[in-house]
Amino acid sequence: MLQLKKVSYHWQQQILLQDISLTIEKGKMIALLGVNGAGKTTLLRLCAGLLVPTRGEIYLKQQLLTQFTPKQRAQFITYLPHNHPISFRFSVEEVVMMGRHPYWSRFQMPTVQDRVTVDKALQWTDCAHLRCRFIDQLSSGERQRVLIARALVTGADYLLLDEPTANLDIAHTLAIFKLAQQLVQQEKTIIFSTHDINIAARYADKVILLTDQKCAIIGSVEEVLTTDRMQQIFGVNATPIFTEKKDKKLMQFSFSI
């Protein structure tokens, strides 16, 4: 379980997040929403242990997150940033294999199990045909799928994805979220930030909505994404459209200004 208790984060005398408290259970798909500058990336980086709260505490498995070494933390939490430059000319297979590093001792070479894990991730993300290509030869969408594959091979319980489908076409976007649903069924937890409210409404079990007061509203899609709140925070008129799919009611929105 990942738990935030009254977490605030300040930077250069600016309040980026204020008194965030939430409990993130295993086996959930959670969408992180908010306008530009609301603090979505900051919250993900705090949960990943890459930033330390100005106030408050973050716990992983009932232990302070700051007490984990980076290598220990990486076995439980993996973070995929929105823009992730790779300056060296690695092959796709090498980049994905880097995700296995938290399990290696010094100077250890990849094991047979490491290679099997990488092969599966390349297949899952439709990257197997790219394995021998260099990462700097890929399109932005192909590169993003490779980085998602690298996140998958960590085997972490918590996957924190910052706008994971921003550069993907619609087919690969749907494929990535189908894979994400399968991971959730395996008790993985996925927290993804997005500006696509309909993607969040379709796939998320819960929504974290960051407000302009730097606070968080947390709950189900229907609880959080009300028409009044959409107008207040996003400045749009949102008309909900309900459909039934496999005994589940889905909510999507039509937007206007």
Contacts in CASP RR format, 6 or more apart in sequence:
PFRMAT RR
TARGET T0000
AUTHOR 0000-0000-0000
METHOD contacts of the structure
MODEL  1
MLQLKKVSYHWQQQILLQDISLTIEKGKMIALLGVNGAGKTTLLRLCAGL
LVPTRGEIYLKQQLLTQFTPKQRAQFITYLPHNHPISFRFSVEEVVMMGR
HPYWSRFQMPTVQDRVTVDKALQWTDCAHLRCRFIDQLSSGERQRVLIAR
ALVTGADYLLLDEPTANLDIAHTLAIFKLAQQLVQQEKTIIFSTHDINIA
ARYADKVILLTDQKCAIIGSVEEVLTTDRMQQIFGVNATPIFTEKKDKKL
MQFSFSI
1 23 0 8 1.000
1 24 0 8 1.000
1 25 0 8 1.000
1 26 0 8 1.000
1 59 0 8 1.000
1 60 0 8 1.000
1 61 0 8 1.000
1 62 0 8 1.000
2 23 0 8 1.000
2 24 0 8 1.000
2 47 0 8 1.000
2 58 0 8 1.000
2 59 0 8 1.000
2 60 0 8 1.000
2 77 0 8 1.000
2 158 0 8 1.000
2 189 0 8 1.000
3 22 0 8 1.000
3 23 0 8 1.000
3 24 0 8 1.000
3 58 0 8 1.000
3 59 0 8 1.000
3 60 0 8 1.000
3 62 0 8 1.000
4 20 0 8 1.000
4 21 0 8 1.000
4 22 0 8 1.000
4 23 0 8 1.000
4 46 0 8 1.000
4 47 0 8 1.000
4 56 0 8 1.000
4 57 0 8 1.000
4 58 0 8 1.000
4 59 0 8 1.000
5 21 0 8 1.000
5 56 0 8 1.000
5 57 0 8 1.000
5 58 0 8 1.000
5 59 0 8 1.000
6 19 0 8 1.000
6 20 0 8 1.000
6 21 0 8 1.000
6 55 0 8 1.000
6 56 0 8 1.000
6 57 0 8 1.000
7 17 0 8 1.000
7 19 0 8 1.000
7 20 0 8 1.000
7 21 0 8 1.000
7 46 0 8 1.000
7 53 0 8 1.000
7 55 0 8 1.000
7 56 0 8 1.000
7 57 0 8 1.000
7 58 0 8 1.000
8 15 0 8 1.000
8 17 0 8 1.000
8 18 0 8 1.000
8 19 0 8 1.000
8 20 0 8 1.000
8 53 0 8 1.000
8 54 0 8 1.000
8 55 0 8 1.000
8 56 0 8 1.000
9 15 0 8 1.000
9 16 0 8 1.000
9 17 0 8 1.000
9 42 0 8 1.000
9 46 0 8 1.000
9 51 0 8 1.000
9 53 0 8 1.000
9 54 0 8 1.000
10 16 0 8 1.000
10 54 0 8 1.000
15 214 0 8 1.000
16 39 0 8 1.000
16 42 0 8 1.000
16 214 0 8 1.000
17 39 0 8 1.000
17 42 0 8 1.000
17 43 0 8 1.000
17 46 0 8 1.000
17 210 0 8 1.000
17 214 0 8 1.000
17 216 0 8 1.000
18 213 0 8 1.000
18 214 0 8 1.000
18 215 0 8 1.000
19 215 0 8 1.000
20 43 0 8 1.000
20 215 0 8 1.000
20 216 0 8 1.000
22 208 0 8 1.000
22 216 0 8 1.000
22 218 0 8 1.000
24 30 0 8 1.000
24 47 0 8 1.000
24 158 0 8 1.000
24 189 0 8 1.000
24 191 0 8 1.000
25 189 0 8 1.000
26 157 0 8 1.000
26 187 0 8 1.000
26 188 0 8 1.000
26 189 0 8 1.000
27 184 0 8 1.000
27 185 0 8 1.000
27 187 0 8 1.000
27 188 0 8 1.000
27 189 0 8 1.000
28 184 0 8 1.000
28 189 0 8 1.000
28 190 0 8 1.000
28 205 0 8 1.000
28 206 0 8 1.000
29 180 0 8 1.000
29 181 0 8 1.000
29 184 0 8 1.000
29 189 0 8 1.000
29 190 0 8 1.000
29 192 0 8 1.000
29 203 0 8 1.000
29 204 0 8 1.000
29 205 0 8 1.000
29 206 0 8 1.000
30 189 0 8 1.000
30 190 0 8 1.000
30 191 0 8 1.000
30 192 0 8 1.000
30 204 0 8 1.000
30 205 0 8 1.000
30 206 0 8 1.000
30 207 0 8 1.000
30 208 0 8 1.000
31 191 0 8 1.000
31 192 0 8 1.000
31 193 0 8 1.000
31 194 0 8 1.000
31 199 0 8 1.000
31 200 0 8 1.000
31 203 0 8 1.000
31 204 0 8 1.000
31 206 0 8 1.000
31 207 0 8 1.000
31 208 0 8 1.000
32 40 0 8 1.000
32 43 0 8 1.000
32 44 0 8 1.000
32 191 0 8 1.000
32 192 0 8 1.000
32 193 0 8 1.000
32 194 0 8 1.000
32 207 0 8 1.000
32 208 0 8 1.000
32 210 0 8 1.000
33 40 0 8 1.000
33 193 0 8 1.000
33 194 0 8 1.000
33 195 0 8 1.000
33 197 0 8 1.000
33 200 0 8 1.000
33 207 0 8 1.000
33 208 0 8 1.000
33 209 0 8 1.000
33 210 0 8 1.000
34 40 0 8 1.000
34 195 0 8 1.000
34 209 0 8 1.000
34 210 0 8 1.000
34 211 0 8 1.000
34 233 0 8 1.000
34 234 0 8 1.000
35 212 0 8 1.000
35 233 0 8 1.000
35 234 0 8 1.000
38 210 0 8 1.000
38 211 0 8 1.000
38 212 0 8 1.000
38 214 0 8 1.000
39 210 0 8 1.000
39 214 0 8 1.000
40 162 0 8 1.000
40 193 0 8 1.000
40 210 0 8 1.000
41 81 0 8 1.000
41 82 0 8 1.000
41 162 0 8 1.000
41 193 0 8 1.000
42 51 0 8 1.000
43 208 0 8 1.000
43 210 0 8 1.000
43 216 0 8 1.000
44 79 0 8 1.000
44 160 0 8 1.000
44 162 0 8 1.000
44 191 0 8 1.000
44 193 0 8 1.000
45 51 0 8 1.000
45 79 0 8 1.000
46 52 0 8 1.000
46 53 0 8 1.000
46 58 0 8 1.000
47 58 0 8 1.000
47 77 0 8 1.000
47 79 0 8 1.000
47 158 0 8 1.000
47 160 0 8 1.000
47 191 0 8 1.000
48 73 0 8 1.000
48 77 0 8 1.000
48 78 0 8 1.000
48 79 0 8 1.000
48 160 0 8 1.000
49 58 0 8 1.000
49 65 0 8 1.000
49 66 0 8 1.000
49 73 0 8 1.000
49 77 0 8 1.000
50 79 0 8 1.000
52 66 0 8 1.000
57 64 0 8 1.000
58 64 0 8 1.000
58 65 0 8 1.000
58 66 0 8 1.000
59 65 0 8 1.000
60 68 0 8 1.000
60 73 0 8 1.000
60 76 0 8 1.000
60 77 0 8 1.000
61 76 0 8 1.000
65 73 0 8 1.000
68 76 0 8 1.000
71 102 0 8 1.000
72 102 0 8 1.000
74 101 0 8 1.000
74 102 0 8 1.000
74 154 0 8 1.000
74 156 0 8 1.000
75 102 0 8 1.000
75 103 0 8 1.000
75 154 0 8 1.000
75 155 0 8 1.000
75 156 0 8 1.000
76 156 0 8 1.000
76 157 0 8 1.000
76 158 0 8 1.000
77 156 0 8 1.000
77 157 0 8 1.000
77 158 0 8 1.000
77 160 0 8 1.000
78 99 0 8 1.000
78 151 0 8 1.000
78 154 0 8 1.000
78 155 0 8 1.000
78 156 0 8 1.000
78 158 0 8 1.000
78 159 0 8 1.000
78 160 0 8 1.000
79 151 0 8 1.000
79 160 0 8 1.000
79 162 0 8 1.000
80 147 0 8 1.000
80 148 0 8 1.000
80 150 0 8 1.000
80 151 0 8 1.000
80 159 0 8 1.000
80 160 0 8 1.000
80 161 0 8 1.000
80 162 0 8 1.000
80 164 0 8 1.000
81 162 0 8 1.000
82 162 0 8 1.000
82 163 0 8 1.000
82 166 0 8 1.000
82 193 0 8 1.000
84 147 0 8 1.000
86 95 0 8 1.000
86 135 0 8 1.000
86 136 0 8 1.000
89 134 0 8 1.000
89 135 0 8 1.000
89 136 0 8 1.000
90 98 0 8 1.000
90 134 0 8 1.000
90 135 0 8 1.000
91 131 0 8 1.000
91 132 0 8 1.000
91 133 0 8 1.000
91 134 0 8 1.000
91 135 0 8 1.000
92 122 0 8 1.000
92 127 0 8 1.000
92 130 0 8 1.000
92 131 0 8 1.000
92 132 0 8 1.000
92 133 0 8 1.000
92 134 0 8 1.000
92 135 0 8 1.000
92 138 0 8 1.000
92 146 0 8 1.000
93 118 0 8 1.000
93 122 0 8 1.000
93 131 0 8 1.000
93 132 0 8 1.000
95 135 0 8 1.000
95 146 0 8 1.000
95 147 0 8 1.000
95 150 0 8 1.000
96 118 0 8 1.000
96 121 0 8 1.000
96 122 0 8 1.000
96 127 0 8 1.000
96 146 0 8 1.000
96 149 0 8 1.000
96 150 0 8 1.000
96 153 0 8 1.000
97 110 0 8 1.000
97 114 0 8 1.000
97 115 0 8 1.000
97 118 0 8 1.000
97 153 0 8 1.000
98 150 0 8 1.000
99 150 0 8 1.000
99 151 0 8 1.000
99 153 0 8 1.000
99 154 0 8 1.000
100 110 0 8 1.000
100 114 0 8 1.000
100 117 0 8 1.000
100 118 0 8 1.000
100 153 0 8 1.000
100 154 0 8 1.000
102 154 0 8 1.000
103 114 0 8 1.000
110 118 0 8 1.000
114 153 0 8 1.000
117 153 0 8 1.000
118 149 0 8 1.000
118 153 0 8 1.000
119 128 0 8 1.000
121 127 0 8 1.000
121 149 0 8 1.000
121 150 0 8 1.000
121 152 0 8 1.000
121 153 0 8 1.000
122 128 0 8 1.000
122 130 0 8 1.000
122 131 0 8 1.000
122 149 0 8 1.000
124 149 0 8 1.000
124 152 0 8 1.000
124 179 0 8 1.000
125 145 0 8 1.000
125 146 0 8 1.000
125 148 0 8 1.000
125 149 0 8 1.000
125 152 0 8 1.000
125 175 0 8 1.000
125 176 0 8 1.000
125 179 0 8 1.000
126 145 0 8 1.000
126 172 0 8 1.000
126 175 0 8 1.000
127 142 0 8 1.000
127 145 0 8 1.000
127 146 0 8 1.000
127 149 0 8 1.000
130 138 0 8 1.000
130 142 0 8 1.000
130 146 0 8 1.000
135 143 0 8 1.000
135 146 0 8 1.000
138 146 0 8 1.000
140 167 0 8 1.000
141 167 0 8 1.000
141 168 0 8 1.000
141 169 0 8 1.000
141 172 0 8 1.000
143 167 0 8 1.000
144 164 0 8 1.000
144 165 0 8 1.000
144 166 0 8 1.000
144 167 0 8 1.000
144 168 0 8 1.000
145 168 0 8 1.000
145 172 0 8 1.000
145 176 0 8 1.000
148 161 0 8 1.000
148 164 0 8 1.000
148 176 0 8 1.000
151 159 0 8 1.000
151 161 0 8 1.000
152 159 0 8 1.000
152 183 0 8 1.000
156 188 0 8 1.000
157 187 0 8 1.000
157 188 0 8 1.000
157 189 0 8 1.000
158 188 0 8 1.000
158 189 0 8 1.000
158 190 0 8 1.000
158 191 0 8 1.000
159 180 0 8 1.000
159 183 0 8 1.000
159 188 0 8 1.000
159 189 0 8 1.000
159 190 0 8 1.000
159 191 0 8 1.000
160 191 0 8 1.000
160 192 0 8 1.000
161 190 0 8 1.000
161 191 0 8 1.000
161 192 0 8 1.000
161 193 0 8 1.000
162 192 0 8 1.000
162 193 0 8 1.000
163 192 0 8 1.000
163 193 0 8 1.000
163 194 0 8 1.000
163 195 0 8 1.000
164 176 0 8 1.000
164 192 0 8 1.000
164 194 0 8 1.000
165 172 0 8 1.000
165 173 0 8 1.000
165 176 0 8 1.000
165 177 0 8 1.000
165 194 0 8 1.000
165 196 0 8 1.000
165 199 0 8 1.000
168 176 0 8 1.000
173 199 0 8 1.000
177 199 0 8 1.000
177 202 0 8 1.000
177 203 0 8 1.000
180 190 0 8 1.000
180 192 0 8 1.000
180 203 0 8 1.000
181 203 0 8 1.000
183 190 0 8 1.000
184 190 0 8 1.000
184 205 0 8 1.000
191 208 0 8 1.000
194 200 0 8 1.000
197 225 0 8 1.000
197 230 0 8 1.000
197 234 0 8 1.000
197 238 0 8 1.000
197 253 0 8 1.000
197 255 0 8 1.000
198 252 0 8 1.000
198 253 0 8 1.000
200 207 0 8 1.000
200 221 0 8 1.000
200 225 0 8 1.000
201 221 0 8 1.000
201 225 0 8 1.000
201 250 0 8 1.000
201 251 0 8 1.000
201 252 0 8 1.000
201 253 0 8 1.000
202 250 0 8 1.000
202 252 0 8 1.000
204 221 0 8 1.000
205 220 0 8 1.000
206 218 0 8 1.000
206 219 0 8 1.000
206 220 0 8 1.000
206 221 0 8 1.000
207 217 0 8 1.000
207 218 0 8 1.000
207 219 0 8 1.000
207 220 0 8 1.000
207 221 0 8 1.000
207 224 0 8 1.000
207 225 0 8 1.000
208 216 0 8 1.000
208 217 0 8 1.000
208 218 0 8 1.000
208 219 0 8 1.000
209 216 0 8 1.000
209 217 0 8 1.000
209 218 0 8 1.000
209 224 0 8 1.000
209 225 0 8 1.000
209 229 0 8 1.000
209 233 0 8 1.000
210 216 0 8 1.000
211 217 0 8 1.000
211 233 0 8 1.000
212 233 0 8 1.000
217 224 0 8 1.000
217 229 0 8 1.000
218 224 0 8 1.000
221 251 0 8 1.000
222 251 0 8 1.000
225 238 0 8 1.000
225 251 0 8 1.000
225 253 0 8 1.000
227 237 0 8 1.000
227 238 0 8 1.000
227 239 0 8 1.000
227 240 0 8 1.000
230 236 0 8 1.000
230 237 0 8 1.000
230 238 0 8 1.000
230 253 0 8 1.000
231 237 0 8 1.000
231 238 0 8 1.000
235 257 0 8 1.000
236 255 0 8 1.000
236 256 0 8 1.000
236 257 0 8 1.000
237 255 0 8 1.000
237 256 0 8 1.000
237 257 0 8 1.000
238 253 0 8 1.000
238 254 0 8 1.000
238 255 0 8 1.000
239 253 0 8 1.000
239 254 0 8 1.000
239 255 0 8 1.000
239 256 0 8 1.000
240 251 0 8 1.000
240 252 0 8 1.000
240 253 0 8 1.000
241 251 0 8 1.000
241 252 0 8 1.000
241 253 0 8 1.000
241 254 0 8 1.000
242 249 0 8 1.000
242 250 0 8 1.000
242 251 0 8 1.000
243 249 0 8 1.000
243 250 0 8 1.000
243 252 0 8 1.000
244 250 0 8 1.000
END
